[in-house]
Amino acid sequence: MAFRLVYIARDVATAIAETIVRDRFEGATERVLDQTEIEEWAVAEVTAPTPLVVVDLRAAGLLRLGVSTDAARAKEHREGQKFSETLYSSFAVDGLLYSSRLTSAECLAVYDRAVGTKLEASPAVNLIRHPELIPALQSIGVTIRGA
């Protein structure tokens, strides 16, 4: 079954770590992004005025469900995709609540069926102009070239 997800991070640093940085600096001494790598990205604040029904994969959630921890914490997303497909097709849930494997901050993966009905977003701000960009990068040990 095909579906889409919207990934939402608790903070700008986690959003950058999860979408742009990921594992690219493993073992690297220079942790620098070029400005051009973030110029196309934007940030919006997302709220859920209608409560979301989510499966909580933080802490012991995966253990309780008998699901491999790779479903939420692996570099590759195969296990997580299979688990998510099963949830989407079998249960009336809106998404998944999980901890970022990169920053440990809370993140949400919201299924397409809930995005238009349960979420609201502020107007997007270009990431390069976002006031939290530099502090967010500093908090994850990354600098930017060309800013």
N, C-alpha and C positions, 0 to 999 in steps of 0.2 A: 504494500500500500504506500503510495507516495504522499508525503506531507512536507510541510515546511516548518521551520522553527525560527523564532526570534530569540536571540541570546541577549540577556540583560545582566550586566554586572552591577554590583553594589556601589562601585566607585570608579572614577576615571582611570586610576592606575590599573585596576584589575581588567577593565575593558581593553586598555592598550596591551597589557600583558597577554590576554587571551586572544586578541584578534591580530595584532601586529607583531609583537615580539616573539611570542610562543617559545620555541626552543632554539632560536637562531643564535643565541650568544653562549651556548654551552661550551665551556672550555676556552672562551675568548677573553682576552684581556681588554680589548677595546670594545666597548658596548655603546656604539654610536649609530643612531638612525639618521639618514639623510632627510631633510625637510620634505623632499619630494615624495618620500614614502608615506607621509601622513597627510598630504595636502588634499586627498580625495575623501578622507574620513570626516565624519561629523558625529556630534554627540547630542543626544536629547535626553531629557529627564522623563522617565516613564513611571506612571502610577497605575494602580489597579483599583479604581473606584468600586468595582464589583469584585468580591473575593474570588481568588483563583483556587481551583482544586488541583493541588500538586502532590507528587510523590516525593517525599523527603529522602534524599540519598546522602545526606550529611551523617556524620557520626556512624551509628550502627544500622542505618537504613538498608544498605545493601546486604549486610549480614542477615538482618531479619527477613529479607525477601529471598535469601538464598541465591543471590546474584553475585557473580564475580565482581570484585572491586575494580577490575579493568573497565567495567561499564561506566564508571564515573571518573576514574583516575589515570587511565592509560594515555600514553602519547597518541596512540592510534585509536580511532574511534569505532572500530568494528563491533566490539562487544556492546558499547553504548548505543550504537545505531540499531542493533538487533533488539536490545532491551526496549528502546524507545519505540520501535515499530510495533512490538508486541503490546506495549501499553496503549499506544495510539489506537490500534485496531480492536483492542479487547475491553478497554475501560473508558469511562467518561471522565477522563482527567484532562486538565488544561496544560499540564507541563511537568517539569522536573525542577526541584530545588536541590542544588548541589554546591559543594565547596570547590573553588578554583584550585586545581592542582598546582598552580603557579604562585598564587598569593594567599590561598586559604580563605579568601573572602567569599561571601555567599553570591551565588549566581542563579539565574533562572533561565530555563529553556522553555519557552511558551509555544505551544502548538498553534498553527495557523487558525484553527477553529475558534480559538479564544482571543486572538489578537484584536480583531475588529469589534468584538463585543465586550471585552473586559479590560482592555488597556487604553490609556490615553497618554499622549506624548506631547511634550512642549516642542516649540519649533526647534529644529536642529541647528546647532552652532558648529561651524567649521572647526575641526579639532585644532588646527594651527592657530586659531584665534581664541580658543577656550582658555579662560583664566587659570584653570587647574592643570594645563598641559605640563608646564615645566615642573611644578611640585610633584605631579604624578610620575613623570619620568624619573625625577630624582629619587622618589621613594622606591623605585624598582631598579635603581642603579644604572639608568640609561641616560645618555645625553643626546642632543640633537645638533646636527651640523647644518648650517645654512639659515638658521633662524635669526 
